[in-house]
């Protein structure tokens, strides 16, 4: 539970733990809690929250712990408190299944309302929750075009320029001396950026997986990997040393 | 108990049996007749016999004679349930027994039907068996669990008279054994008059098995009767005395290959045992490299494709092979033709395991088995010598049966709900008759039932999704039929590591990868993650080139590299047994026993005595010395790798807190090395900290707790518990998942659960599991108590002879926990350096 611990820690110098990157000319900060912050527009992006994942499994007979929503919202609260964004974009798969937001316990509904107070909140629809959210603040949409960037859940195959997407839960593996360490990452080649999954009970997919094929210009690809308490930026070609 | 003279045979044996024995020129053995008469009189029994003593026939005699007296069931009679259940740990063994049993039964013309039922049995045959059961059903523990969870179980087992457990010693010590003990408790309820017969090799604590075989009650212990067959001829065991230099460290024993090859040539068929699958691969490769006579030498281990394994077994049974390199997959009881030599490469790690493996040679008990031990390094020379002494002395170090685990209990509770609605008190009374669960508190059972129903969380949000519910009549029932289907798909206690199938493909002229060829077996996913296309590794006896991963398969092609990477398999590493550890320590302490050791090992020990000292049997020797820019401490507890790893973690934490700046540690079966920036020798000399404090037993308190929660080993144990307990499915109806696709990451669930409900019953089960298995905490505790006040510190100026083996291991250890981020930092630093370079700085 590194991120939950990290969320409750005081960070003295945000610059040393985060990583700066530029997507289609727009400056962005990769926060070690798993969110992307665009300072010029005061816009915060999180992706693949997968809220109520435990409950979604319980509905199908697997009694996973019911604490994932609580944990994910705690981290979300911390990252919102840090940046105080004007706009929050949640990039799809906000809930793990279609009925997730309708069945959301009241206490979490209130928590999200508190977080959204005083800012714009946009739910992008994902493949797990294509019908939008029920009884939650903010608006929902399939895509958002704003500040020269396109925000959508699944990366498009035709227009990479200026795209911020989620869906694939990118993770990268560093190999040194026959030892491998795999971590979720922000993946960008300067044209598009793929967000790591923000949900605390969501896994990752390696950048070498065939689902990633053709998304990036490999020579420019950098994985901003989520370490215990900071971001480590590693060039794709340098992952295997 | 009285022994029965074999002259009493005719009275007990029905005519066809007596005639059959006579026609073969055999006489029933005393232990066979004793077992027959006592079982027929209604006793449950444990038979302890060496291999080759006619154990199997003995086990079946009571059932066969009873069935012969009963006669054939006339057609049109009312349904008759199964009469005898035979349960074996291996599918192959059940199939083998069918062959061996059918032969005498048909020769005697007995009116008895015998069938097998395993995971390989076709659906139609299983269906038919439920409607029309055979008299004798030969099966596995998993099939028993399936049968008793079925709604027809009551009818199927109502006539059950005998349950025979083969290789009981190997069944009972695992979670599989725990599940089987619960299954037996249910069978006893369905057929109250059933008798059990356990067949076992020699074990350290026969009473554990005798209790296991019969129902326990709160009023006092009960146990099955004991029948012991006399031991056979003493095995002839030698340690390979090589002309070559025995290496300081390593596990491959490559130095001894020419001599091993000569030994194979001098015998009809040799079985070569190793401890890990990667050792098997290396040994096989090394033997073929010098196989000038192209002797048929084969390979057999658990990761290989099933078809390939069956082929090897077949060839072995037909005496077409001269040697097979095998892991523990061949430890157990199938007859493999004419094996006249067992070669054990590497130390056996336990005296009982060695006895079992040596028993694989020559299944006739009146002739001695022959075995050669091939130590792979110098410590193993001593270990082999100790094991050899032990085998002569008949010492045993089989593991204890252990307390029944909670994850297995959860699985069983769901299975019982699938069979029929249950009353919680009744089921509790039933499961506590199983000896591993006798001491289970009622309250803990209630928590398990809650866990099965809704996950048992303090936050009760899943009531409406419950898998089982208590209805108005007070009985627990499954909520819907889908639950039972889910249960059947995920039943069992063997949790797969995420594995990928390895498939051979042809490489096209332009490097294009062709379509599928032969499947070679399975390899762990984490190993493949470290490979890039073009890398080579050793698998299935071949050097393979990794081409990539397509869907759920790892594609490989034939490679010609001579320096492959070797699969670093997770499974198959046994720690040194407590008994052998003590023997090795006593050998070190007693130069009079060095006479048995090869010259080079003796010289090594003598040199150690001169420049440092040798550890006394009950003391702990600690050496400190500088090397390069670092300071080392090496401890020699001889308590096995797992206990040493735990000790290493705890000591490193303590040294860190004392400000001694430790950098890392590495553990082997024999010793433990820690390195630091500070001069540890000086620190101990001025008692900052003192060694007595450093090694104080209180490290097993808070330090252990704190470390445990962070430990990757706990995550591994959790995954296992979560799958067995049914929290995570390995397979979902309609989507047959492989280990790779376990639907959610167990690590993430562990993290969420630990931070929100650390007292959850599944975390409790995980900690208990880890403490018993992966961490060997009991053993560590015993060791710390033993060495209290007996620590000897040698401050040396340089490395000692005894320290060389472990120093050679440094750099081969795996990284875990916090250390992982160092690797990330290293890769990121590279990026910075690169970026700086680009900027022209």
Interface residues (C-beta under 8 A of the other chain):
Chain A: X1 X4 X53 X54 X55 X57 X58 X59 X60 X61 X62 X63 X64 X65 X66 X67 X68 X70 X71 X105 X173 X174 X175 X176 X177 X178 X179 X180 X181 X182 X183 X200 X201 X202 X203 X206 X210 X222 X225 X227 X228 X232 X233 X234 X235 X238 X239 X240 X241
Chain B: X451 X454 X455 X456 X457 X459 X461 X462 X465 X467 X482 X483 X486 X526 X529 X530 X532 X550 X565 X727 X728 X729 X732 X743 X744 X745 X748 X749 X751 X752 X753 X754 X755 X756 X757 X760 X811 X814 X815 X818 X820 X821 X823 X824 X825 X826 X827 X828 X830 X831 X834
